[in-house]
Amino acid sequence: MLILVAGATGNIGTHVVRSALKRGHQVRALARSPEKLPEDLRNQLESFVKITGPTDIPNLDIGCKGADAVICTYGSDGALMLDGQLALLRAAERAGIKRFHTASWNLVWDKMPLGVLESYDPVISFTRHAALTSPIKPLSVFCGVLASTLFGLPGAGALEGGSAVWTKKDNGERVINLVGEGDVLTPVAVEADVADFSVALTTSDLAEKGGFYQFCSDEFTFQDLAATYKKVRGADCRINTIMSVDACRQAIAKARADAEESGDLYSRWHQYIGLVYGLTFAEGTYNPKPVDASRFPDVPRTSLEEYIRENAWL
């Protein structure tokens, strides 16, 4: 099968390319900068289509022509999630493609109202619009938080800087910054695992039916994380409760109200989105479960302990 991987040079995109090649598929990459893809992967591609931006229609059409499936791995930028995916979907329609995997890999948002988690609003809107206007039935995978995002790998997601959950102090101490007590079970997906799941799903008999699927590598509380880190590394990992759940709800409500009253939601929502993620972890309302993992038993599920052992940078 020839799979177009859109956004192939990004964090999850690279893993999807590697998984598809490993599973014996042809891969066509689509992105701005070919040099960002590791050379060993570039050398195995069917082709690389360079685009100037997410609405580069001529090159989107070139990318989709003759492909059997599209896996969109765009980053979490709102314009990419909505404008970019919509342009890609229309190109897939023109090419007669019936298998389209959205850039999802997050919490369960298929029944999430708009305004609950601002960074999800664009993909929710895109998916609803696609359902109303497109013959293609998109696939979405909910997997919780990606491992490199949770652990604050630079460039891997929203949990960096002041919004970081996992921090490494100058003295080597590890600190987990939380809303609440860290006792809620949290699903985490290692990128290589969920890339395998998405490729297996996209190339399966289920793909043209579309729909929502749930998978994760492991589930653990943040208290479990601290204990497991100490077990594996022999070093303490401190839990730092930055505020209670109730105080976080109040802080978010005030920040949202202020942003909307000022008419400046555009620039302000980024300032409080870290608190929204913290509250989401503490409540666990939108956490997926690995209910679809058994559909593809060859897809690995890396445990927390294995991940800590294998990643010396943590």
Backbone as CSV, one residue per row, in Angstrom:
resi,resn,N_x,N_y,N_z,CA_x,CA_y,CA_z,C_x,C_y,C_z
1,MET,0.849,-1.193,0.000,0.000,0.000,0.000,0.889,1.249,0.000
2,LEU,0.523,2.247,-0.799,1.254,3.513,-0.828,0.578,4.493,0.126
3,ILE,1.293,4.882,1.176,0.750,5.756,2.216,1.404,7.120,2.122
4,LEU,0.577,8.161,2.017,1.080,9.527,2.104,1.098,9.932,3.575
5,VAL,2.279,10.262,4.088,2.405,10.743,5.468,2.601,12.250,5.410
6,ALA,1.572,12.999,5.775,1.626,14.461,5.748,2.183,14.967,7.069
7,GLY,3.151,15.881,6.993,3.840,16.314,8.207,4.877,15.293,8.641
8,ALA,5.508,14.646,7.661,6.356,13.481,7.924,7.605,13.779,8.735
9,THR,8.026,15.041,8.819,9.274,15.359,9.516,9.059,15.703,10.992
10,GLY,7.824,15.704,11.450,7.540,16.038,12.846,7.755,14.863,13.780
11,ASN,7.458,15.084,15.053,7.689,14.076,16.089,6.963,12.775,15.777
12,ILE,5.649,12.814,15.674,4.893,11.590,15.415,5.050,11.156,13.959
13,GLY,5.224,12.122,13.042,5.350,11.791,11.632,6.527,10.878,11.344
14,THR,7.664,11.156,11.952,8.848,10.322,11.744,8.590,8.889,12.179
15,HIS,7.889,8.734,13.302,7.570,7.392,13.791,6.599,6.673,12.857
16,VAL,5.640,7.410,12.292,4.694,6.801,11.354,5.422,6.351,10.091
17,VAL,6.315,7.175,9.572,7.102,6.786,8.390,7.868,5.495,8.680
18,ARG,8.546,5.468,9.813,9.363,4.301,10.154,8.498,3.045,10.291
19,SER,7.341,3.195,10.941,6.453,2.053,11.130,5.921,1.531,9.805
20,ALA,5.493,2.442,8.923,4.937,2.018,7.632,5.982,1.285,6.795
21,LEU,7.208,1.793,6.799,8.278,1.129,6.050,8.576,-0.240,6.652
22,LYS,8.621,-0.302,7.968,8.901,-1.564,8.654,7.841,-2.611,8.330
23,ARG,6.603,-2.156,8.119,5.497,-3.071,7.825,5.375,-3.374,6.332
24,GLY,6.335,-2.916,5.546,6.388,-3.299,4.148,5.595,-2.433,3.200
25,HIS,5.169,-1.248,3.632,4.403,-0.356,2.765,5.331,0.642,2.068
26,GLN,4.875,1.171,0.942,5.549,2.299,0.322,5.118,3.566,1.043
27,VAL,6.031,4.504,1.168,5.733,5.755,1.869,6.119,6.936,0.990
28,ARG,5.180,7.845,0.861,5.426,9.142,0.236,5.320,10.186,1.334
29,ALA,6.356,10.967,1.515,6.366,11.978,2.568,5.938,13.327,2.014
30,LEU,5.262,14.109,2.841,4.853,15.461,2.471,5.166,16.389,3.638
31,ALA,5.985,17.399,3.381,6.371,18.357,4.419,7.145,19.492,3.762
32,ARG,7.554,20.460,4.570,8.275,21.619,4.035,9.752,21.341,3.799
33,SER,10.374,20.556,4.698,11.841,20.475,4.711,12.315,19.026,4.689
34,PRO,12.672,18.493,3.521,13.126,17.097,3.429,14.308,16.793,4.341
35,GLU,15.177,17.771,4.547,16.394,17.528,5.330,16.102,17.218,6.797
36,LYS,14.893,17.512,7.260,14.543,17.239,8.655,14.216,15.762,8.898
37,LEU,13.985,15.026,7.826,13.714,13.592,7.973,15.043,12.853,8.014
38,PRO,15.240,11.937,8.974,16.506,11.196,9.044,16.863,10.549,7.708
39,GLU,18.144,10.569,7.389,18.596,10.116,6.079,18.214,8.670,5.811
40,ASP,18.256,7.808,6.830,17.927,6.405,6.607,16.477,6.234,6.160
41,LEU,15.596,7.144,6.599,14.206,7.086,6.170,14.029,7.722,4.789
42,ARG,14.700,8.851,4.544,14.605,9.517,3.232,14.988,8.567,2.104
43,ASN,15.995,7.755,2.360,16.497,6.859,1.317,15.528,5.731,0.980
44,GLN,14.531,5.515,1.836,13.577,4.429,1.597,12.230,4.912,1.057
45,LEU,12.062,6.228,0.900,10.779,6.774,0.470,10.490,6.487,-0.996
46,GLU,9.209,6.374,-1.323,8.780,6.365,-2.726,9.056,7.730,-3.336
47,SER,8.797,8.787,-2.583,9.109,10.158,-3.001,8.886,11.095,-1.825
48,PHE,9.386,12.313,-1.970,9.153,13.365,-0.975,8.549,14.555,-1.719
49,VAL,7.347,14.956,-1.310,6.684,16.104,-1.918,6.873,17.297,-0.986
50,LYS,7.555,18.302,-1.476,7.827,19.491,-0.674,6.703,20.501,-0.855
51,ILE,6.154,20.987,0.265,5.086,21.978,0.201,5.565,23.295,0.802
52,THR,4.936,24.379,0.369,5.280,25.700,0.892,4.477,26.030,2.143
53,GLY,3.394,25.313,2.371,2.531,25.554,3.521,1.369,24.578,3.495
54,PRO,0.551,24.552,4.541,-0.509,23.547,4.652,-1.645,23.701,3.657
55,THR,-1.727,24.856,2.969,-2.769,25.029,1.959,-2.170,25.178,0.559
56,ASP,-1.026,24.535,0.360,-0.360,24.513,-0.945,-1.087,23.485,-1.825
57,ILE,-2.194,23.895,-2.434,-3.091,22.975,-3.128,-2.398,22.176,-4.234
58,PRO,-1.619,22.801,-5.134,-0.983,22.017,-6.203,-0.127,20.868,-5.674
59,ASN,0.650,21.134,-4.624,1.520,20.073,-4.102,0.765,19.080,-3.228
60,LEU,-0.318,19.501,-2.605,-1.173,18.539,-1.908,-1.758,17.553,-2.917
61,ASP,-2.156,18.060,-4.076,-2.691,17.187,-5.124,-1.621,16.223,-5.631
62,ILE,-0.399,16.714,-5.794,0.699,15.839,-6.215,0.930,14.752,-5.162
63,GLY,0.892,15.140,-3.904,1.119,14.182,-2.838,0.060,13.086,-2.792
64,CYS,-1.194,13.456,-3.026,-2.294,12.485,-2.918,-2.454,11.619,-4.161
65,LYS,-1.996,12.094,-5.319,-2.222,11.367,-6.568,-1.608,9.967,-6.517
66,GLY,-2.460,8.959,-6.682,-1.992,7.579,-6.712,-1.802,6.941,-5.352
67,ALA,-1.969,7.700,-4.275,-1.811,7.128,-2.936,-3.040,6.318,-2.553
68,ASP,-2.837,5.329,-1.707,-3.933,4.489,-1.227,-4.500,4.978,0.098
69,ALA,-3.710,5.719,0.846,-4.133,6.179,2.168,-3.357,7.424,2.548
70,VAL,-3.950,8.219,3.415,-3.300,9.408,3.979,-3.279,9.272,5.495
71,ILE,-2.116,9.496,6.080,-2.015,9.646,7.537,-1.483,11.050,7.787
72,CYS,-2.314,11.894,8.385,-1.923,13.277,8.659,-1.293,13.346,10.041
73,THR,-0.067,13.830,10.112,0.647,13.906,11.384,1.034,15.347,11.725
74,TYR,0.212,16.299,11.278,0.489,17.703,11.571,0.566,17.948,13.076
75,GLY,1.330,18.968,13.452,1.440,19.354,14.855,0.177,20.014,15.364
76,SER,0.204,20.437,16.619,-1.017,20.870,17.308,-1.437,22.312,17.005
77,ASP,-0.743,23.007,16.115,-1.145,24.361,15.739,-2.566,24.355,15.179
78,GLY,-3.396,25.307,15.640,-4.803,25.326,15.258,-5.035,25.462,13.772
79,ALA,-4.230,26.284,13.089,-4.392,26.453,11.652,-4.089,25.159,10.902
80,LEU,-3.099,24.404,11.367,-2.806,23.107,10.767,-3.953,22.129,10.992
81,MET,-4.463,22.107,12.229,-5.507,21.149,12.586,-6.792,21.364,11.788
82,LEU,-7.138,22.609,11.507,-8.394,22.898,10.807,-8.150,23.228,9.336
83,ASP,-7.520,24.351,9.047,-7.286,24.758,7.658,-6.434,23.733,6.911
84,GLY,-5.350,23.293,7.555,-4.433,22.371,6.892,-5.060,21.017,6.619
85,GLN,-5.732,20.465,7.624,-6.343,19.150,7.415,-7.491,19.208,6.413
86,LEU,-8.228,20.317,6.410,-9.330,20.435,5.461,-8.804,20.482,4.024
87,ALA,-7.731,21.232,3.804,-7.133,21.288,2.471,-6.621,19.913,2.043
88,LEU,-6.030,19.188,2.982,-5.520,17.850,2.689,-6.668,16.883,2.415
89,LEU,-7.740,16.994,3.169,-8.913,16.138,2.963,-9.492,16.341,1.560
90,ARG,-9.606,17.598,1.120,-10.155,17.875,-0.201,-9.239,17.319,-1.301
91,ALA,-7.927,17.390,-1.071,-7.000,16.799,-2.042,-7.170,15.285,-2.084
92,ALA,-7.373,14.680,-0.931,-7.611,13.233,-0.882,-8.901,12.870,-1.611
93,GLU,-9.934,13.691,-1.461,-11.191,13.462,-2.188,-10.951,13.492,-3.699
94,ARG,-10.224,14.503,-4.166,-9.977,14.639,-5.607,-9.187,13.444,-6.150
95,ALA,-8.365,12.849,-5.280,-7.546,11.703,-5.699,-8.281,10.375,-5.547
96,GLY,-9.486,10.410,-4.991,-10.252,9.178,-4.826,-9.798,8.318,-3.658
97,ILE,-9.085,8.913,-2.708,-8.614,8.176,-1.535,-9.762,7.978,-0.547
98,LYS,-9.837,6.786,0.057,-10.914,6.494,1.008,-10.410,6.271,2.429
99,ARG,-9.099,6.219,2.597,-8.508,5.989,3.923,-7.785,7.262,4.357
100,PHE,-8.264,7.877,5.443,-7.709,9.160,5.895,-7.648,9.146,7.414
101,HIS,-6.443,9.150,7.951,-6.210,9.171,9.404,-5.935,10.612,9.818
102,THR,-6.744,11.135,10.720,-6.552,12.517,11.173,-5.358,12.640,12.107
103,ALA,-4.911,13.863,12.296,-3.889,14.156,13.301,-4.580,14.205,14.663
104,SER,-4.672,13.066,15.297,-5.378,12.988,16.582,-4.377,12.644,17.686
105,TRP,-4.322,11.414,18.167,-3.355,10.983,19.189,-3.422,11.867,20.439
106,ASN,-4.592,11.977,20.996,-4.760,12.810,22.192,-5.867,12.252,23.074
107,LEU,-6.483,13.081,23.886,-7.550,12.632,24.768,-8.835,12.403,23.972
108,VAL,-9.832,11.825,24.619,-11.081,11.480,23.942,-11.911,12.751,23.757
109,TRP,-11.964,13.212,22.485,-12.673,14.467,22.235,-13.898,14.310,21.347
110,ASP,-14.273,13.080,21.003,-15.385,12.933,20.058,-16.710,13.434,20.617
111,LYS,-16.840,13.471,21.952,-18.048,14.028,22.568,-17.717,15.239,23.452
112,MET,-16.528,15.793,23.277,-16.097,16.949,24.066,-16.702,18.226,23.479
113,PRO,-17.401,19.024,24.278,-17.919,20.299,23.761,-16.778,21.260,23.427
114,LEU,-17.027,22.166,22.516,-16.050,23.211,22.233,-15.841,24.068,23.474
115,GLY,-14.622,24.520,23.672,-14.317,25.393,24.795,-13.846,24.684,26.045
116,VAL,-13.804,23.342,26.030,-13.312,22.601,27.193,-11.788,22.606,27.218
117,LEU,-11.180,22.362,26.067,-9.726,22.336,25.948,-9.405,23.008,24.614
118,GLU,-9.026,24.258,24.669,-8.950,25.106,23.475,-8.114,24.515,22.344
119,SER,-7.040,23.831,22.664,-6.183,23.297,21.605,-6.836,22.149,20.850
120,TYR,-7.924,21.597,21.372,-8.644,20.538,20.675,-9.781,21.075,19.802
121,ASP,-10.189,22.313,19.998,-11.335,22.847,19.254,-11.161,22.745,17.736
122,PRO,-9.983,23.050,17.180,-9.838,22.965,15.720,-10.039,21.558,15.165
123,VAL,-9.490,20.535,15.824,-9.639,19.180,15.291,-11.058,18.663,15.499
124,ILE,-11.727,19.076,16.579,-13.133,18.722,16.764,-13.965,19.332,15.631
125,SER,-13.705,20.596,15.345,-14.436,21.293,14.280,-14.173,20.657,12.924
126,PHE,-12.911,20.318,12.660,-12.573,19.674,11.389,-13.307,18.351,11.229
127,THR,-13.288,17.531,12.276,-13.897,16.199,12.178,-15.398,16.290,11.961
128,ARG,-16.039,17.232,12.642,-17.479,17.412,12.451,-17.779,17.912,11.043
129,HIS,-16.980,18.850,10.560,-17.179,19.380,9.213,-16.970,18.285,8.169
130,ALA,-15.952,17.441,8.372,-15.702,16.337,7.452,-16.888,15.377,7.421
131,ALA,-17.468,15.099,8.585,-18.615,14.196,8.650,-19.811,14.747,7.875
132,LEU,-19.933,16.068,7.847,-21.070,16.706,7.182,-20.857,16.924,5.692
133,THR,-19.602,16.985,5.252,-19.350,17.449,3.880,-18.509,16.516,3.029
134,SER,-17.944,15.455,3.587,-17.010,14.641,2.818,-17.463,13.184,2.715
135,PRO,-17.257,12.558,1.555,-17.528,11.122,1.444,-16.483,10.273,2.174
136,ILE,-15.345,10.876,2.496,-14.319,10.163,3.257,-14.734,10.116,4.724
137,LYS,-14.559,8.961,5.344,-14.855,8.800,6.772,-13.523,8.741,7.522
138,PRO,-13.095,9.843,8.148,-11.771,9.876,8.779,-11.656,8.944,9.983
139,LEU,-10.430,8.491,10.204,-10.066,7.721,11.385,-9.426,8.645,12.407
140,SER,-9.726,8.420,13.685,-9.048,9.154,14.752,-8.645,8.163,15.840
141,VAL,-7.469,8.377,16.422,-6.971,7.513,17.496,-6.761,8.345,18.750
142,PHE,-7.392,7.929,19.832,-7.226,8.575,21.137,-6.268,7.719,21.960
143,CYS,-5.199,8.340,22.459,-4.161,7.555,23.136,-3.689,8.191,24.443
144,GLY,-4.350,9.250,24.891,-3.866,9.936,26.082,-2.774,10.921,25.716
145,VAL,-1.783,11.040,26.568,-0.689,11.981,26.317,0.485,11.217,25.723
146,LEU,1.115,11.795,24.698,2.304,11.180,24.119,3.462,11.263,25.110
147,ALA,4.287,10.224,25.138,5.335,10.132,26.155,6.314,11.298,26.093
148,SER,6.769,11.662,24.894,7.752,12.743,24.801,7.137,14.089,25.178
149,THR,5.809,14.224,24.992,5.115,15.436,25.432,5.037,15.481,26.946
150,LEU,4.634,14.367,27.552,4.528,14.305,29.011,5.851,14.635,29.686
151,PHE,6.942,14.099,29.121,8.246,14.287,29.751,8.986,15.523,29.240
152,GLY,8.286,16.367,28.485,8.818,17.675,28.125,9.973,17.673,27.165
153,LEU,10.038,16.665,26.270,11.090,16.691,25.255,10.908,17.944,24.401
154,PRO,11.933,18.788,24.250,11.781,20.052,23.522,11.175,19.868,22.132
155,GLY,10.139,20.652,21.858,9.480,20.600,20.571,8.442,19.520,20.412
156,ALA,8.205,18.725,21.446,7.305,17.575,21.313,5.869,17.864,21.720
157,GLY,5.574,19.076,22.196,4.181,19.322,22.562,4.000,20.505,23.480
158,ALA,2.826,20.544,24.131,2.414,21.723,24.890,2.969,21.773,26.306
159,LEU,3.532,20.664,26.805,3.920,20.611,28.219,5.406,20.924,28.398
160,GLU,5.767,22.139,28.014,7.140,22.611,28.154,7.151,23.921,28.922
161,GLY,8.338,24.370,29.307,8.475,25.666,29.971,7.627,25.756,31.221
162,GLY,6.841,26.842,31.329,5.991,27.044,32.499,4.851,26.070,32.609
163,SER,4.565,25.351,31.528,3.488,24.359,31.543,4.003,22.945,31.765
164,ALA,5.286,22.788,32.046,5.887,21.464,32.149,5.340,20.690,33.345
165,VAL,5.010,19.428,33.107,4.656,18.509,34.192,5.936,17.897,34.762
166,TRP,6.797,17.408,33.885,8.052,16.757,34.293,9.185,17.764,34.144
167,THR,9.905,18.023,35.219,11.041,18.942,35.148,12.282,18.312,35.780
168,LYS,13.413,18.692,35.238,14.709,18.244,35.744,15.471,19.474,36.217
169,LYS,15.691,19.573,37.513,16.355,20.728,38.102,17.859,20.698,37.818
170,ASP,18.501,21.846,38.017,19.937,21.942,37.780,20.729,20.977,38.663
171,ASN,20.207,20.678,39.838,20.892,19.753,40.747,20.579,18.286,40.436
172,GLY,19.823,18.046,39.340,19.495,16.683,38.936,18.188,16.168,39.487
173,GLU,17.581,16.905,40.404,16.318,16.463,40.988,15.204,16.469,39.934
174,ARG,14.358,15.425,39.964,13.182,15.358,39.102,11.957,15.756,39.899
175,VAL,11.147,16.619,39.295,9.940,17.114,39.970,8.758,16.970,39.018
176,ILE,7.641,16.457,39.541,6.397,16.344,38.777,5.448,17.423,39.283
177,ASN,5.127,18.389,38.429,4.269,19.516,38.788,2.820,19.190,38.432
178,LEU,1.951,19.219,39.437,0.591,18.723,39.239,-0.466,19.648,39.802
179,VAL,-1.650,19.544,39.222,-2.883,20.006,39.857,-3.443,18.794,40.587
180,GLY,-3.773,18.944,41.872,-4.290,17.807,42.633,-3.171,16.928,43.177
181,GLU,-3.539,15.681,43.498,-2.625,14.798,44.223,-1.922,13.766,43.350
182,GLY,-2.230,13.716,42.066,-1.554,12.766,41.191,-2.007,11.335,41.364
183,ASP,-3.258,11.139,41.793,-3.751,9.786,42.057,-4.753,9.286,41.018
184,VAL,-4.871,9.993,39.899,-5.788,9.592,38.830,-5.012,8.826,37.762
185,LEU,-5.569,7.702,37.311,-4.920,6.880,36.297,-4.842,7.650,34.981
186,THR,-3.626,7.770,34.448,-3.384,8.563,33.236,-2.847,7.673,32.117
187,PRO,-3.472,7.691,30.927,-2.974,6.902,29.799,-1.858,7.634,29.067
188,VAL,-0.802,6.910,28.740,0.354,7.477,28.041,0.691,6.581,26.856
189,ALA,1.026,7.201,25.731,1.380,6.441,24.528,2.798,6.762,24.093
190,VAL,3.630,5.745,23.993,4.956,5.895,23.405,4.770,6.048,21.891
191,GLU,5.423,7.026,21.302,5.186,7.377,19.905,5.359,6.198,18.958
192,ALA,6.390,5.394,19.153,6.609,4.256,18.256,5.454,3.263,18.346
193,ASP,4.914,3.064,19.539,3.788,2.137,19.730,2.545,2.628,19.005
194,VAL,2.174,3.886,19.249,0.925,4.393,18.670,1.059,4.603,17.166
195,ALA,2.266,4.870,16.683,2.479,4.928,15.234,2.211,3.562,14.614
196,ASP,2.699,2.509,15.255,2.419,1.153,14.784,0.917,0.881,14.764
197,PHE,0.232,1.295,15.825,-1.217,1.082,15.899,-1.924,1.817,14.763
198,SER,-1.548,3.066,14.517,-2.213,3.856,13.490,-1.959,3.304,12.094
199,VAL,-0.746,2.844,11.825,-0.454,2.249,10.523,-1.225,0.946,10.350
200,ALA,-1.260,0.131,11.407,-2.022,-1.117,11.334,-3.499,-0.840,11.095
201,LEU,-4.039,0.159,11.759,-5.445,0.517,11.596,-5.726,1.042,10.185
202,THR,-4.873,1.943,9.705,-5.085,2.576,8.405,-4.995,1.575,7.265
203,THR,-4.241,0.509,7.436,-4.076,-0.490,6.379,-4.967,-1.709,6.590
204,SER,-5.860,-1.644,7.567,-6.747,-2.770,7.872,-8.083,-2.636,7.146
205,ASP,-8.915,-3.657,7.281,-10.250,-3.636,6.691,-11.176,-2.630,7.372
206,LEU,-10.774,-2.124,8.520,-11.598,-1.161,9.254,-11.487,0.254,8.699
207,ALA,-10.434,0.518,7.945,-10.040,1.895,7.652,-11.104,2.701,6.931
208,GLU,-11.747,2.138,5.916,-12.688,2.924,5.123,-13.986,3.214,5.866
209,LYS,-14.204,2.534,6.989,-15.395,2.789,7.802,-15.208,4.021,8.687
210,GLY,-13.965,4.441,8.874,-13.688,5.587,9.731,-14.006,5.291,11.184
211,GLY,-14.081,6.350,11.989,-14.469,6.190,13.384,-13.353,6.505,14.361
212,PHE,-13.633,6.230,15.628,-12.750,6.591,16.726,-12.254,5.328,17.433
213,TYR,-10.950,5.291,17.693,-10.332,4.121,18.311,-9.476,4.572,19.500
214,GLN,-9.331,3.661,20.473,-8.597,3.996,21.690,-7.456,3.004,21.914
215,PHE,-6.288,3.572,22.256,-5.075,2.781,22.461,-4.156,3.566,23.387
216,CYS,-3.415,2.883,24.211,-2.308,3.537,24.939,-1.248,2.491,25.226
217,SER,-0.044,2.952,25.535,1.039,2.032,25.868,0.907,1.533,27.303
218,ASP,0.580,2.450,28.215,0.479,2.093,29.631,-0.427,3.103,30.321
219,GLU,-0.900,2.737,31.502,-1.694,3.627,32.343,-1.065,3.643,33.731
220,PHE,-0.905,4.837,34.304,-0.328,4.936,35.643,-0.702,6.262,36.268
221,THR,-0.699,6.312,37.587,-0.880,7.580,38.268,0.476,8.279,38.335
222,PHE,0.465,9.565,38.612,1.733,10.274,38.748,2.475,9.831,40.002
223,GLN,1.749,9.353,40.997,2.406,8.757,42.157,3.140,7.481,41.740
224,ASP,2.509,6.686,40.867,3.184,5.498,40.316,4.448,5.902,39.569
225,LEU,4.357,7.001,38.804,5.511,7.468,38.027,6.682,7.785,38.944
226,ALA,6.415,8.510,40.028,7.486,8.861,40.965,8.108,7.611,41.577
227,ALA,7.267,6.649,41.954,7.765,5.412,42.568,8.559,4.570,41.567
228,THR,8.084,4.509,40.336,8.765,3.707,39.317,10.102,4.332,38.952
229,TYR,10.148,5.664,38.874,11.417,6.331,38.572,12.450,6.011,39.659
230,LYS,12.022,6.054,40.907,12.950,5.750,42.003,13.406,4.298,41.941
231,LYS,12.482,3.397,41.596,12.836,1.977,41.489,13.865,1.741,40.399
232,VAL,13.684,2.387,39.238,14.565,2.147,38.098,15.883,2.890,38.231
233,ARG,15.828,4.147,38.663,17.030,4.993,38.674,17.669,5.138,40.057
234,GLY,16.939,4.713,41.076,17.480,4.847,42.428,17.557,6.274,42.907
235,ALA,16.744,7.159,42.314,16.750,8.577,42.686,15.331,9.030,42.979
236,ASP,15.208,9.957,43.913,13.884,10.455,44.266,13.294,11.300,43.143
237,CYS,11.983,11.274,43.066,11.231,12.101,42.122,10.106,12.735,42.941
238,ARG,10.147,14.048,43.088,9.242,14.743,44.001,7.974,15.208,43.289
239,ILE,6.829,15.007,43.938,5.566,15.522,43.417,5.304,16.894,44.026
240,ASN,5.102,17.871,43.148,4.846,19.246,43.565,3.422,19.629,43.167
241,THR,2.530,19.720,44.143,1.149,20.130,43.861,1.108,21.645,43.771
242,ILE,0.866,22.165,42.561,0.909,23.614,42.375,-0.385,24.288,42.822
243,MET,-1.486,23.545,42.780,-2.757,24.060,43.301,-3.770,22.933,43.374
244,SER,-4.837,23.167,44.101,-5.898,22.173,44.211,-6.737,22.166,42.929
245,VAL,-7.553,21.127,42.782,-8.429,21.028,41.622,-9.416,22.190,41.605
246,ASP,-10.018,22.500,42.752,-10.988,23.598,42.808,-10.345,24.936,42.476
247,ALA,-9.159,25.178,43.009,-8.469,26.439,42.729,-8.118,26.542,41.244
248,CYS,-7.770,25.414,40.625,-7.440,25.412,39.201,-8.676,25.727,38.359
249,ARG,-9.816,25.138,38.721,-11.057,25.443,37.995,-11.356,26.937,38.049
250,GLN,-11.199,27.516,39.217,-11.486,28.946,39.381,-10.518,29.805,38.576
251,ALA,-9.234,29.425,38.580,-8.227,30.198,37.850,-8.485,30.145,36.341
252,ILE,-8.867,28.984,35.837,-9.157,28.838,34.402,-10.393,29.649,34.033
253,ALA,-11.433,29.557,34.857,-12.667,30.293,34.570,-12.412,31.796,34.509
254,LYS,-11.597,32.306,35.434,-11.285,33.736,35.439,-10.457,34.117,34.210
255,ALA,-9.455,33.293,33.887,-8.594,33.599,32.734,-9.400,33.592,31.439
256,ARG,-10.304,32.635,31.302,-11.141,32.576,30.097,-12.069,33.789,30.020
257,ALA,-12.682,34.106,31.143,-13.605,35.242,31.162,-12.881,36.538,30.819
258,ASP,-11.685,36.722,31.382,-10.907,37.923,31.101,-10.524,37.991,29.618
259,ALA,-10.127,36.836,29.058,-9.713,36.807,27.652,-10.885,37.135,26.732
260,GLU,-12.041,36.568,27.028,-13.207,36.809,26.177,-13.731,38.233,26.339
261,GLU,-13.706,38.748,27.570,-14.174,40.114,27.807,-13.284,41.126,27.101
262,SER,-11.996,40.838,27.052,-11.053,41.757,26.398,-11.107,41.631,24.871
263,GLY,-11.772,40.570,24.380,-11.790,40.324,22.949,-10.459,39.856,22.406
264,ASP,-9.631,39.283,23.274,-8.271,38.913,22.879,-7.988,37.439,23.182
265,LEU,-8.981,36.585,22.953,-8.775,35.153,23.157,-7.636,34.636,22.287
266,TYR,-7.487,35.233,21.111,-6.463,34.824,20.147,-5.071,34.743,20.773
267,SER,-4.688,35.730,21.560,-3.342,35.749,22.126,-3.292,35.266,23.570
268,ARG,-4.440,35.223,24.245,-4.410,34.922,25.681,-4.577,33.450,26.045
269,TRP,-5.227,32.650,25.172,-5.525,31.290,25.607,-4.256,30.480,25.843
270,HIS,-3.179,30.792,25.137,-1.913,30.085,25.346,-1.374,30.299,26.762
271,GLN,-1.770,31.393,27.403,-1.238,31.709,28.724,-1.823,30.832,29.826
272,TYR,-3.007,30.256,29.576,-3.615,29.428,30.615,-3.840,27.972,30.206
273,ILE,-3.427,27.604,28.987,-3.706,26.250,28.512,-2.976,25.196,29.342
274,GLY,-1.819,25.540,29.916,-1.117,24.594,30.781,-1.964,24.200,31.971
275,LEU,-2.692,25.170,32.549,-3.598,24.865,33.664,-4.739,23.962,33.210
276,VAL,-5.206,24.177,31.990,-6.296,23.340,31.472,-5.832,21.895,31.359
277,TYR,-4.628,21.686,30.846,-4.097,20.322,30.784,-3.931,19.739,32.189
278,GLY,-3.431,20.555,33.112,-3.278,20.080,34.484,-4.597,19.637,35.088
279,LEU,-5.651,20.425,34.857,-6.977,20.065,35.353,-7.492,18.806,34.670
280,THR,-7.233,18.689,33.378,-7.676,17.504,32.632,-7.029,16.243,33.180
281,PHE,-5.731,16.304,33.492,-5.057,15.157,34.098,-5.679,14.830,35.457
282,ALA,-5.960,15.860,36.248,-6.474,15.652,37.599,-7.878,15.064,37.605
283,GLU,-8.687,15.443,36.631,-10.064,14.953,36.578,-10.196,13.610,35.855
284,GLY,-9.415,13.405,34.820,-9.437,12.133,34.103,-10.692,11.877,33.287
285,THR,-11.520,12.904,33.108,-12.824,12.724,32.453,-12.704,12.250,31.015
286,TYR,-11.690,12.715,30.305,-11.568,12.423,28.877,-10.440,11.438,28.571
287,ASN,-10.062,10.637,29.566,-8.975,9.681,29.360,-9.450,8.478,28.540
288,PRO,-8.703,8.108,27.506,-9.029,6.878,26.777,-8.581,5.648,27.546
289,LYS,-9.087,4.507,27.123,-8.661,3.207,27.640,-8.136,2.394,26.451
290,PRO,-7.254,1.437,26.695,-6.674,0.673,25.568,-7.628,-0.403,25.037
291,VAL,-8.872,-0.025,24.794,-9.902,-1.013,24.440,-9.718,-1.598,23.046
292,ASP,-8.974,-0.905,22.173,-8.780,-1.399,20.813,-7.394,-1.994,20.588
293,ALA,-6.588,-2.069,21.636,-5.232,-2.609,21.488,-5.266,-4.055,21.006
294,SER,-6.259,-4.818,21.441,-6.324,-6.238,21.093,-6.638,-6.472,19.618
295,ARG,-7.086,-5.440,18.901,-7.361,-5.596,17.468,-6.092,-5.902,16.681
296,PHE,-4.969,-5.414,17.172,-3.693,-5.601,16.469,-2.660,-6.099,17.487
297,PRO,-2.695,-7.389,17.801,-1.840,-7.920,18.869,-0.347,-7.819,18.589
298,ASP,0.037,-7.569,17.330,1.460,-7.428,17.025,1.999,-6.044,17.372
299,VAL,1.119,-5.120,17.713,1.556,-3.769,18.069,2.052,-3.771,19.519
300,PRO,3.299,-3.353,19.756,3.842,-3.387,21.122,3.214,-2.329,22.021
301,ARG,3.239,-2.592,23.312,2.803,-1.617,24.321,3.920,-1.517,25.353
302,THR,4.678,-0.433,25.277,5.834,-0.223,26.150,5.371,0.183,27.542
303,SER,5.841,-0.510,28.553,5.462,-0.171,29.929,6.227,1.053,30.409
304,LEU,5.709,1.678,31.467,6.395,2.826,32.073,7.812,2.456,32.490
305,GLU,7.958,1.315,33.133,9.286,0.908,33.595,10.239,0.729,32.427
306,GLU,9.765,0.112,31.337,10.606,-0.053,30.147,10.999,1.302,29.566
307,TYR,10.063,2.220,29.518,10.347,3.531,28.930,11.406,4.277,29.732
308,ILE,11.319,4.239,31.039,12.311,4.912,31.885,13.683,4.269,31.709
309,ARG,13.717,2.944,31.632,15.006,2.253,31.452,15.647,2.601,30.112
310,GLU,14.819,2.762,29.072,15.332,2.943,27.719,15.678,4.383,27.373
311,ASN,15.293,5.345,28.223,15.488,6.753,27.893,16.312,7.447,28.972
312,ALA,17.599,7.466,28.745,18.536,8.002,29.737,18.346,9.503,29.961
313,TRP,17.728,10.220,29.021,17.577,11.658,29.137,16.536,12.063,30.178
314,LEU,15.698,11.141,30.614,14.656,11.480,31.588,15.243,11.964,32.906
